[in-house]
Amino acid sequence: MAVQRMLQFVTKPKEMPSKRQADERREDFDEIYREFAAEKAAEQASRCSQCGVPYCQSHCPLHNNIPDWLMLTATGRLQEAYELSQSTNTFPEICGRICPQDRLCEGNCVIEQSGHGTVTIGAVEKYLTDTAWENGWVTPGTPRAERDQSVGIIGAGPGGLAAADRLRRAGVQVTVYDRYDRAGGLLTYGIPGFKLEKPVVMRRIEQLEAAGVQFVLNCTVGEDISFDAIRGKHDAVLIATGVYKSRDLKAPGSDLGGIVKALDYLTASNRKSFGDEVADYDSGVLNAEGKRVVVLGGGDTAMDCVRTAIRQGAESVKLLYRRDRENMPGSQREVQNAEEEGVEFVWLTAPAGFEGDSRVSGVVVQTMRLGAPDASGRRSPELIEGADYLEPADLVIKALGFEPEALPSLWGVPELAVTRWGTIRCDHATHMSSLPGVFAVGDIVRGASLVVWAIRDGREAADAMLDYLAQPASVAAE
């Protein structure tokens, strides 16, 4: 491959990998973006300005060394580029697919700010890692020497898996406990295949198994095994359960049939993609086929729901959000993809109740306007009196966010300190909880957040756990 100079952003325009046509991608759950060819990946990487203060790197939660692996990609040194990417990111091929780059690295790219169009960092990252897999450069993190210490990890989502990888590479014996029948957490059952095809997740889990990580699946802590039993089996414990309790909506008619939780809906769809038997999907309870679908919410989960409903053959799909497009928390790139596929966004609206006999037949919709900014800096929605209307619906999906489960009571450990929001209270430097030797990471600490933050937390906590395990037992017990 010819060597390409950097700083090509003046002569080479920004290009994303081509997208499959909307009519085609509505028919399946395959990823919508095609791969970069090697020449195109090198060309796009060469657009990097190699700026002295790389805002892309500082705005990445993992602080990935983006300018350097872009330069290596531009000059054809792909294996080195992959290894540099992997050194700071346990799952670069996953982040390249699902990170909201438009809000993180790409949104803060210097050439984007100067009007030349961002470097397509996420697409290059995905290309790099997929190339690494094809060429056998991705190998299990088998340790050079084994330790006799063990760690138990509760939760096989991105935070738990990132910690498992880092601990196992250091020779620690790692056992991961998870309530589901497959590891991966929301990567497996929450995120649809059109954003993250499931073989991409499964091959990473297979690598962790090949490296010696033990998985105990279909295991609910507090039911199948006690938290105290896990603490007794291991020298340290990491809690990485995520937050799975759906926020509810208290409104007239909210108990009608046909009103379902987003995670139940997405899990059913993803299970079908694995070929599982899913009774509620087959019966139509969690299936949008032929239905008028209304999704409530404005985050990434809501985006996943509307685009899943389109693929299931819904008659119509509408999303109600109480603010406008500019104030929406979900990715703008996702909004564009959804609109191309036929989703209708109804801005400045909120549900006031539901109508129907035993099943929902419509959503009572309130019309809003934006007032003064709230504490987050976004303008607060205000009700417009007398502007309510009825939106027909056969299936309503609540994507209103998630809250932590009450782990101290569920697990019988009242001494596990939590915040007033129910998240686990930890030392932010070490990730250790109020219980000696018990650490916590990801959404169960932060609240519902991004996969990339969970990966960062898992890697940091693994390093802190290694320090903890290196202490004399008398010191660690204090």
DANORKA-V151260 format. One record per residue. RES is the residue in one small letter. D_LAST is the distance of its C-alpha to the last C-alpha in Angstrom with 2 decimals. Layout:
res:d_last
RES:D_LAST
RES:D_LAST
This chain:
res:d_last
m:57.50
a:58.91
v:56.62
q:56.32
r:55.80
m:53.20
l:53.98
q:56.45
f:55.68
v:58.99
t:61.17
k:59.14
p:58.32
k:55.12
e:55.40
m:53.14
p:53.61
s:56.45
k:55.72
r:57.44
q:60.02
a:58.84
d:61.38
e:60.12
r:56.39
r:56.93
e:57.94
d:54.76
f:50.99
d:51.15
e:49.61
i:52.06
y:51.77
r:53.53
e:52.16
f:53.06
a:55.45
a:54.33
e:56.86
k:55.88
a:52.14
a:52.99
e:55.32
q:52.84
a:50.06
s:52.58
r:52.82
c:49.46
s:50.10
q:47.31
c:46.56
g:44.66
v:42.03
p:41.45
y:40.71
c:40.61
q:37.54
s:35.79
h:36.48
c:35.14
p:31.54
l:31.03
h:32.96
n:35.21
n:37.50
i:40.50
p:43.21
d:42.73
w:42.89
l:45.85
m:47.60
l:46.95
t:48.34
a:51.36
t:52.16
g:51.84
r:48.70
l:47.18
q:44.84
e:43.25
a:43.06
y:41.30
e:38.79
l:38.00
s:37.64
q:35.38
s:33.11
t:31.72
n:32.51
t:31.60
f:34.58
p:37.28
e:40.08
i:38.40
c:37.71
g:41.27
r:42.55
i:40.56
c:39.01
p:40.95
q:42.09
d:44.55
r:41.70
l:39.46
c:40.71
e:44.42
g:44.59
n:43.44
c:45.58
v:47.64
i:50.89
e:50.33
q:50.08
s:53.29
g:55.18
h:55.52
g:53.36
t:49.85
v:49.05
t:48.39
i:44.89
g:43.77
a:46.95
v:46.65
e:43.03
k:44.19
y:47.14
l:45.07
t:42.66
d:45.45
t:47.37
a:44.42
w:44.27
e:48.05
n:47.98
g:45.12
w:42.86
v:39.92
t:38.25
p:35.21
g:32.01
t:31.96
p:29.41
r:30.80
a:28.28
e:26.15
r:22.49
d:21.35
q:18.29
s:19.00
v:18.30
g:19.78
i:21.41
i:22.86
g:26.00
a:28.56
g:29.68
p:29.74
g:26.09
g:24.93
l:27.69
a:27.04
a:23.42
a:24.74
d:27.32
r:25.07
l:22.50
r:25.43
r:27.17
a:24.20
g:24.63
v:21.79
q:23.04
v:23.27
t:24.36
v:25.48
y:26.22
d:28.88
r:31.14
y:34.26
d:36.53
r:36.25
a:33.36
g:33.55
g:32.86
l:35.09
l:36.36
t:37.99
y:38.95
g:38.83
i:40.63
p:44.30
g:45.87
f:48.13
k:45.10
l:43.07
e:44.90
k:42.80
p:43.54
v:41.73
v:38.49
m:39.18
r:39.77
r:36.33
i:34.75
e:37.01
q:35.77
l:32.12
e:33.27
a:35.25
a:32.20
g:30.41
v:28.47
q:28.76
f:29.78
v:29.64
l:32.09
n:33.58
c:30.16
t:29.11
v:25.51
g:25.77
e:29.19
d:29.50
i:25.87
s:23.00
f:19.87
d:17.91
a:20.16
i:19.38
r:15.60
g:16.53
k:18.90
h:16.83
d:13.85
a:13.51
v:15.72
l:17.80
i:19.75
a:23.11
t:25.45
g:27.55
v:29.46
y:32.35
k:33.40
s:36.72
r:37.62
d:40.61
l:43.83
k:45.20
a:48.92
p:52.09
g:52.60
s:49.11
d:49.10
l:52.25
g:52.41
g:52.26
i:49.35
v:46.41
k:42.91
a:42.66
l:39.96
d:41.96
y:45.02
l:43.52
t:41.77
a:45.12
s:46.89
n:44.43
r:44.55
k:48.33
s:48.02
f:46.29
g:49.17
d:47.24
e:49.08
v:48.18
a:50.14
d:49.51
y:50.68
d:53.76
s:54.70
g:54.54
v:51.69
l:49.50
n:52.40
a:54.24
e:57.45
g:60.51
k:58.59
r:58.45
v:54.77
v:53.01
v:49.44
l:47.49
g:44.98
g:44.87
g:41.88
d:41.64
t:41.38
a:44.67
m:46.21
d:45.21
c:46.81
v:50.12
r:50.60
t:49.79
a:52.34
i:54.97
r:54.50
q:54.77
g:58.22
a:57.75
e:60.97
s:59.31
v:55.82
k:54.96
l:51.73
l:51.41
y:49.26
r:49.22
r:49.25
d:51.44
r:51.04
e:49.71
n:46.91
m:45.82
p:42.23
g:43.35
s:44.61
q:48.18
r:48.90
e:48.08
v:50.36
q:53.17
n:52.68
a:52.74
e:55.88
e:57.62
e:56.94
g:58.46
v:55.71
e:56.88
f:54.48
v:55.36
w:53.76
l:53.23
t:53.18
a:50.85
p:51.26
a:52.35
g:52.91
f:54.38
e:57.76
g:58.92
d:59.76
s:57.33
r:56.46
v:55.92
s:59.09
g:58.15
v:55.61
v:56.54
v:55.79
q:55.32
t:56.43
m:54.24
r:54.64
l:52.14
g:51.56
a:49.39
p:46.12
d:42.94
a:39.45
s:39.08
g:42.36
r:44.36
r:47.40
s:46.94
p:49.30
e:51.77
l:53.94
i:57.68
e:59.35
g:62.00
a:61.29
d:59.71
y:61.08
l:60.57
e:59.28
p:60.33
a:57.54
d:57.20
l:53.52
v:50.94
i:47.57
k:44.74
a:42.63
l:40.97
g:37.42
f:34.27
e:31.46
p:28.08
e:28.03
a:26.03
l:23.21
p:21.09
s:24.24
l:25.61
w:22.55
g:21.71
v:18.24
p:18.86
e:15.23
l:15.71
a:16.72
v:20.09
t:22.54
r:25.89
w:27.41
g:25.21
t:23.51
i:19.77
r:17.94
c:16.00
d:15.08
h:18.49
a:17.60
t:15.01
h:16.04
m:12.56
s:13.00
s:11.29
l:9.90
p:7.05
g:9.52
v:12.42
f:14.68
a:18.11
v:21.34
g:24.99
d:26.95
i:24.33
v:22.64
r:25.83
g:28.37
a:31.40
s:31.82
l:33.21
v:32.57
v:32.17
w:29.22
a:27.48
i:28.19
r:26.76
d:23.53
g:23.28
r:23.87
e:21.37
a:18.59
a:19.55
d:19.18
a:15.70
m:14.77
l:16.46
d:14.39
y:11.15
l:12.97
a:14.10
q:10.86
p:10.50
a:8.88
s:6.83
v:5.49
a:5.52
a:3.80
e:0.00
